[in-house]
Amino acid sequence: MLVFRWLVKTALLPVMLLLLVLKVLVKISREISSVIFGVLILFVAGCIIYTIMKQVWIQTFLLVLIEAGIMGVVIATGVIEGLIDAVLIRIVSI
C-alpha cells in the first residue's frame, strides 16, 4: 500500500506543479487586475448614478449589466483560485 501511494504521488507530481503554476498566475492576474477593475467599477458606478439622475433607463440597465459582468470576472478569479486550492489539498492528502 505504501508503494502504491508513493507511485500515485509520483505520477501526480506534474499535475501538482502545473496547478501550482496556474494558481500563481491566477493570483498575480487577480492582484494586478484588481486595481484596474476597482477604478472601472467606480467609474461605471458614477455613470449609473448620472443616468439615474437623468432618468435614462436603457443606459442605466446597460451600465448595471457592465457592472455585473465586471463583478462576475472578479468573483470568478476567486472561485478558480479556491478550486485550485481544493484540488491541491486533495492531491497532497493522497
N, C-alpha and C positions, 0 to 999 in steps of 0.2 A: 504494500500500500504506500509506503514511504517513497519507493522508487517511482511508482506511478504518479504521485503528487509532484515529485521533482521533475519528471518528464513533462507533465502538463504545464507547470510553471515555466519551464524552459521553452516550450512551444509557444506560450502566450507572451513571452518577453518582447518580441517585435510589436505585437498588438499594444502592449502596455507602453512601450516607448512612443509609438505613433499617437496614442491617446494623450500622453503627457505633452508632446509637442503641440497637438491640437488644442489642449487646454491652455497652454501658454499663449498661443496665437489668439485664441478667443478672449483671453483675459487682457492681452495688450490692445486688441482692437476695441474691446469694451471701454477700457480706460481712455484711449485716445478719442473715441467717438463720443464719449460722454460729454466732453467739453463742447464739441460741435453740436451735438443734439440738444444740450442744455440751452445754448444760445438760440437755436432754431425753435425749440419749444416756447421760449419766452417771446420770440418774435411772432410766432403763429398765435399764441395766446393774446398778444396785443392786437393782432389783426382781427381775432374773433371778437374781442371787446369793441373794437371800432365798428365792425359790421353789425353787431347787435345794436349799438347806439344809432347807426344809420338805418336800421331795420331792413337790411339786405339779407333775406333769409336763405336764399340759394347759396350765396357765397359763404354765409355762416356755416351751413351744412357741409360744404366742401372743405372749409378750414377745419371743422371738427373731425372730418374723415382723415385729413392730413395729420392732425394731432394724434388721432388714434393709431394711425399707421406708424408714426414715429415712436410712440409708446410701445407698440407691438414689437418693433425691432429691438428696443432696449430690453423688454421683458424676455424676448426670445433668446438673446445672448445669455441672459442669466439662467434660463432654463437649460440651454445647451451646456453651459458650464456645470450646472448641477447634475445633469445626466452623465457627463463625462466623469465627474467625481464618483457617482454611484457605481458606474461600471468599473472604475479603477479599484474601488473598495472591494467589489465582488471578486475581481481577479486576484487581489492580494490575499483575500481570505480563503482562497482555494488551497 
